[in-house]
């Protein structure tokens, strides 16, 4: 399999299908090809450190000379969002709601998590623009949350359609004295930038498993991404049984073959790659290299 020319490779899929394993193996391949690579997880329960079997440091964790791991916790997301957007969003809300700033930030990042998810797209976009890395591998949150972040701009646009009627009487923000509509207009521009980034700079790979429920969910997933103008380039089918040494394994393999055939028929226009079910847990560089070799071949280029 050839690696995408796009700078950011995003791995999406429901929880437990092996997104982190596939993302980590791809990061290893890119690093082996001489690229300076950052693999970043925005999953609320990240497992990159465990997959690579390395000790976590305070900021970036170094795997090799040109491969770095970054796990962004929910608390860190909240802090970063607060630094960049907290005051602006507070200006709008405090124009008509009397609430303390700290209480407001806790509320907005817990009750309205979509704003935090929107921030993560912006965060990845800024990482890409910084040119600090040749490649960014993005291990996303479980699929439902990923689709949730895609809906944020659409919700914002709908809000902005009504905004002039609501905010025309709120002339200035309480802190910067900027017009409220100018602040909201900035959010709209940011959302447009982030959607364009996802469309044109991010290679989207869906990771799934050969089971009935996973196959049924695929159509909804593709419809959602298509709605936002985003194109999925590849499907990784993980945990495919290759060796059959019992009646149980033979039955499971036969079931899997039906689902794999369905995926290949429905999405024949995409690159579809099967990853075998390994007899041991995939953890550590050596095991990840087994997955890497399955996807990209033994060579490092």
C-alpha positions in Angstrom: 0.0 0.0 0.0 1.2 3.5 -0.9 1.1 6.1 1.8 -1.1 9.2 1.0 0.5 12.4 -0.2 -1.6 14.4 2.3 0.2 15.6 5.3 -2.4 14.5 7.8 -3.8 10.9 8.0 -6.9 10.5 10.1 -8.0 7.2 11.5 -11.6 6.9 12.3 -13.8 4.0 13.5 -15.9 2.9 16.4 -14.2 2.0 19.6 -12.3 -1.3 19.9 -11.7 -2.0 16.2 -8.0 -1.3 16.3 -7.7 2.4 15.2 -4.8 3.0 17.4 -2.9 -0.1 16.2 -3.4 0.9 12.6 -2.5 4.5 13.2 0.7 3.4 15.1 1.8 1.0 12.4 1.3 3.7 9.8 3.3 6.2 11.9 6.1 3.6 12.0 6.1 3.2 8.3 6.3 7.0 7.7 9.1 7.3 10.2 11.0 4.4 8.6 10.7 6.3 5.3 12.6 9.2 6.8 9.8 11.5 7.7 9.6 13.4 11.0 6.3 12.1 12.3 3.9 13.1 15.1 1.2 10.6 16.1 -1.4 12.3 18.2 -4.5 10.9 19.9 -7.6 12.9 20.7 -9.4 9.9 22.1 -10.7 10.6 25.6 -9.1 7.3 26.7 -5.9 7.3 24.6 -3.7 4.2 24.4 -0.8 5.2 22.2 1.7 5.0 25.1 0.5 1.4 25.9 0.5 0.4 22.2 4.1 1.5 21.8 5.0 0.1 25.2 6.9 3.2 26.2 7.0 5.5 29.3 5.1 8.7 29.0 6.8 12.1 29.5 5.2 15.4 30.3 4.9 16.7 26.8 6.0 14.8 23.7 7.1 11.2 24.2 9.9 10.2 21.9 9.7 6.8 20.3 12.7 7.3 18.0 14.7 10.1 16.5 11.9 11.1 14.1 8.8 9.6 15.7 6.9 11.4 18.5 3.8 10.6 20.5 1.3 13.1 21.9 -1.8 12.1 23.9 -4.1 15.0 24.5 -6.3 14.5 27.6 -9.7 16.0 28.1 -8.3 18.4 30.8 -5.6 19.5 28.3 -8.2 20.0 25.6 -10.3 22.1 28.0 -7.2 24.2 28.9 -6.2 24.8 25.3 -9.7 25.6 24.3 -9.9 28.1 27.2 -6.7 29.8 26.2 -7.7 30.3 22.6 -11.5 30.7 22.6 -12.7 30.9 26.2 -12.8 34.7 26.6 -14.4 35.3 23.2 -17.2 32.7 23.9 -17.6 34.1 27.4 -18.1 37.6 25.9 -21.0 36.5 23.9 -22.7 34.5 26.7 -22.0 37.1 29.4 -23.8 39.7 27.3 -27.1 38.2 28.4 -26.2 35.6 31.1 -24.7 36.6 34.5 -22.2 33.8 35.2 -18.7 33.7 36.6 -15.9 32.9 34.1 -14.6 29.7 35.7 -18.1 28.3 36.1 -18.8 29.2 32.5 -15.7 27.4 31.1 -16.7 24.2 33.1 -20.2 24.4 31.7 -19.3 25.0 28.1 -16.7 22.3 27.9 -18.8 19.6 29.6 -22.4 20.4 28.5 -21.4 21.6 25.0 -18.5 19.3 24.1 -19.0 20.0 20.4 -17.0 23.2 20.9 -14.1 21.2 22.3 -14.3 18.8 19.4 -14.3 21.7 16.9 -11.2 23.0 18.7 -9.4 19.7 18.1 -9.8 20.0 14.4 -8.4 23.5 14.6 -5.6 22.2 16.8 -4.6 19.5 14.3 -4.8 22.1 11.5 -2.4 24.5 13.3 0.0 21.6 13.9 0.0 20.9 10.2 0.5 24.6 9.3 3.4 24.8 11.7 5.5 22.5 9.5 7.2 21.1 12.6 6.4 17.6 11.3 6.5 16.1 7.8 3.5 13.9 8.7 0.8 13.9 11.4 -1.1 10.7 12.1 -4.3 11.4 13.9 -5.9 8.7 16.1 -9.4 10.1 16.6 -12.0 9.6 19.2 -14.6 6.8 18.7 -16.6 7.4 15.6 -19.7 8.9 17.2 -17.7 11.7 18.7 -15.8 12.2 15.4 -19.0 12.6 13.5 -20.2 15.0 16.3 -17.3 17.3 15.6 -18.2 17.4 11.9 -21.7 18.6 12.8 -20.4 21.6 14.8 -19.9 23.9 11.8 -23.3 23.1 10.5 -24.9 23.9 13.8 -22.9 27.1 14.0 -24.1 28.2 10.5 -27.7 27.6 11.5 -27.1 29.7 14.6 -25.5 32.5 12.6 -28.6 32.6 10.3 -30.6 33.7 13.3 -27.8 35.7 15.0 -28.5 39.1 13.6 -32.0 39.1 15.1 -30.7 38.0 18.5 -27.4 39.9 18.8 -28.1 43.1 16.9 -29.1 44.7 20.3 -25.9 43.4 22.0 -23.5 46.0 20.5 -20.2 45.2 22.3 -18.6 42.4 24.2 -18.0 43.1 27.8 -14.2 42.5 27.8 -12.8 43.5 24.4 -15.6 45.8 23.4 -15.7 44.2 20.0 -19.1 43.9 18.3 -20.7 40.6 19.2 -21.5 39.8 15.6 -17.8 40.3 14.7 -16.9 37.7 17.3 -19.5 35.2 16.0 -18.4 35.9 12.5 -14.9 34.9 13.4 -16.2 31.5 14.6 -17.9 31.0 11.3 -14.7 31.7 9.4 -12.8 29.3 11.6 -15.4 26.6 11.0 -15.0 27.1 7.3 -11.2 26.9 7.5 -11.5 23.7 9.5 -13.9 22.0 7.1 -11.7 23.0 4.1 -8.7 21.5 6.0 -10.6 18.2 6.5 -11.6 18.2 2.8 -8.3 19.0 1.2 -5.4 18.2 3.6 -6.6 15.1 5.5 -6.5 11.6 4.3 -9.4 9.7 6.0 -9.1 6.0 6.7 -11.9 4.0 8.3 -10.9 1.1 10.5 -13.5 -1.7 10.9 -13.8 -5.4 11.8 -15.6 -8.1 9.8 -18.7 -8.4 11.8 -22.4 -7.7 10.9 -22.9 -4.7 13.2 -19.7 -3.0 11.9 -20.8 -3.6 8.3 -24.2 -2.2 8.9 -22.8 0.9 10.5 -20.5 1.6 7.5 -23.3 2.9 5.3 -24.3 5.5 7.9 -20.7 6.5 8.3 -20.1 7.0 4.6 -23.4 9.0 4.3 -22.3 11.3 7.2 -18.9 12.0 5.7 -20.4 12.5 2.2 -22.9 15.0 3.7 -19.9 17.2 4.8 -18.1 16.8 1.5 -15.4 14.6 3.0 -13.9 11.6 1.1 -12.8 8.4 2.7 -9.8 7.0 0.8 -9.3 3.5 2.4 -10.8 0.9 4.6 -8.8 -1.2 6.9 -10.5 -4.5 7.9 -8.9 -5.6 11.2 -8.8 -8.9 13.0 -9.3 -11.1 9.9 -8.9 -14.8 10.7 -6.4 -16.5 8.4 -5.4 -19.7 10.1 -8.1 -22.2 10.8 -7.3 -25.0 13.2 -10.6 -25.8 14.8 -14.3 -25.9 14.0 -14.8 -22.7 16.0 -12.2 -20.8 14.0 -13.5 -22.3 10.7 -17.1 -21.1 11.5 -15.8 -17.6 12.5 -13.8 -17.4 9.3 -16.8 -18.3 7.2 -18.8 -15.6 8.9 -16.0 -13.1 8.4 -15.7 -13.9 4.7 -19.4 -12.9 4.1 -18.8 -9.5 5.7 -15.5 -8.9 4.0 -17.1 -9.7 0.6 -19.9 -7.3 1.4 -17.5 -4.5 2.2 -15.5 -5.1 -1.0 -18.6 -5.1 -3.1 -20.1 -1.9 -1.6 -16.8 0.0 -1.5 -15.0 -1.4 -4.5 -13.9 2.1 -5.5 -11.7 2.4 -2.3 -8.5 0.8 -1.2 -9.5 -2.1 1.1 -6.8 -3.8 3.1 -7.2 -6.8 5.4 -5.2 -7.1 8.6 -4.9 -10.5 10.2 -5.9 -11.5 13.7 -2.5 -12.0 15.3 -2.1 -14.8 17.9 -0.5 -12.4 20.4 -1.4 -8.9 21.6 -0.1 -6.2 19.4 2.0 -4.1 21.8 5.5 -2.7 21.3 7.6 -1.8 18.3 8.3 -5.4 17.2 4.5 -6.3 17.1 3.6 -3.1 15.5 6.2 -3.8 12.8 4.3 -7.0 12.1 1.2 -4.9 11.3 3.3 -2.4 9.4 4.7 -5.2 7.2 1.2 -6.5 6.5 0.0 -3.2 5.3 3.1 -1.8 3.5 5.4 -4.8 2.9 8.7 -5.6 4.5 10.6 -2.8 2.8 10.7 0.6 4.6 10.1 2.7 1.5 
